[in-house]
Amino acid sequence: MYVLRSLWDTVRAFLAAQTQWRPDLTGLDYAGARVAIAGIAADGHGLAPANQPLRWREVFPGLQEIEGEVLKVWSRQRDEAMQKAKAKHA
């Protein structure tokens, strides 16, 4: 997988925060995500300098974009599963 250098820090932030979904799966728990991301240091492959903490304000907009896309995929999958269930019982 190729990730643009400009997005690398955001992808790493998302991977760190991926366990922080709300129980109802309506989005990320931002407080938990922020804590998870605070423990991640930049590796120098993205825009942030190596060994510096990732900055929430710099990765948050991209994190929201990824979150939105994940929610769209989940919604489509739910809709498809419901349609299959309806067709099976019709």
C-alpha positions as CSV (number, residue, x, y, z in Angstrom):
1,M,0.0,0.0,0.0
2,Y,1.3,3.4,-0.9
3,V,0.5,6.4,1.4
4,L,1.3,9.9,0.4
5,R,3.9,11.5,2.6
6,S,1.5,14.3,3.4
7,L,-1.0,11.8,4.8
8,W,1.4,9.4,6.6
9,D,1.0,11.0,10.0
10,T,-2.8,11.0,9.8
11,V,-2.8,7.3,8.8
12,R,-0.6,6.4,11.7
13,A,-2.9,8.4,14.0
14,F,-5.9,6.5,12.7
15,L,-4.2,3.2,13.2
16,A,-3.4,4.3,16.8
17,A,-7.0,5.3,17.4
18,Q,-8.7,2.4,15.6
19,T,-9.7,0.8,18.9
20,Q,-11.5,4.0,20.1
21,W,-14.9,3.5,18.3
22,R,-18.0,4.4,20.3
23,P,-19.9,1.3,21.4
24,D,-22.7,2.1,19.0
25,L,-20.2,2.4,16.1
26,T,-21.4,5.9,15.2
27,G,-17.9,7.4,15.2
28,L,-14.7,7.6,17.1
29,D,-14.5,8.6,20.8
30,Y,-12.3,11.6,20.2
31,A,-11.2,11.8,23.8
32,G,-9.9,8.2,23.7
33,A,-8.5,8.8,20.2
34,R,-6.6,11.8,21.4
35,V,-5.0,9.8,24.3
36,A,-4.1,7.0,21.9
37,I,-2.5,9.4,19.5
38,A,-0.6,11.3,22.2
39,G,1.5,8.2,22.7
40,I,2.6,8.1,19.1
41,A,5.9,9.8,18.0
42,A,6.4,10.7,14.4
43,D,8.7,8.4,12.6
44,G,10.0,11.0,10.2
45,H,8.4,9.5,7.1
46,G,5.5,12.0,7.2
47,L,5.6,15.8,7.6
48,A,6.2,15.8,11.3
49,P,9.8,15.7,12.4
50,A,11.1,12.3,13.7
51,N,10.7,11.6,17.4
52,Q,8.2,14.5,17.9
53,P,4.7,13.7,19.2
54,L,2.0,13.8,16.5
55,R,0.0,16.9,17.0
56,W,-3.8,16.4,17.4
57,R,-4.7,19.6,15.6
58,E,-2.6,18.6,12.6
59,V,-4.0,15.0,12.3
60,F,-7.6,15.6,13.5
61,P,-9.1,16.8,10.2
62,G,-7.7,13.8,8.3
63,L,-8.8,11.5,11.1
64,Q,-12.3,12.8,10.6
65,E,-12.1,12.2,6.9
66,I,-11.0,8.5,7.4
67,E,-13.7,8.1,10.1
68,G,-16.3,9.4,7.7
69,E,-15.3,7.0,4.9
70,V,-15.3,4.0,7.3
71,L,-18.8,5.0,8.5
72,K,-20.0,5.1,4.8
73,V,-18.6,1.6,4.1
74,W,-20.2,0.2,7.3
75,S,-23.5,1.8,6.3
76,R,-23.3,0.3,2.8
77,Q,-22.5,-3.1,4.3
78,R,-25.4,-2.9,6.7
79,D,-27.8,-1.9,3.9
80,E,-26.6,-4.8,1.7
81,A,-26.9,-7.3,4.6
82,M,-30.5,-6.1,5.3
83,Q,-31.4,-6.4,1.6
84,K,-30.0,-9.9,1.5
85,A,-32.0,-10.8,4.6
86,K,-35.2,-9.4,3.2
87,A,-34.7,-11.2,-0.1
88,K,-34.0,-14.5,1.8
89,H,-37.3,-14.2,3.7
90,A,-39.4,-13.0,0.8
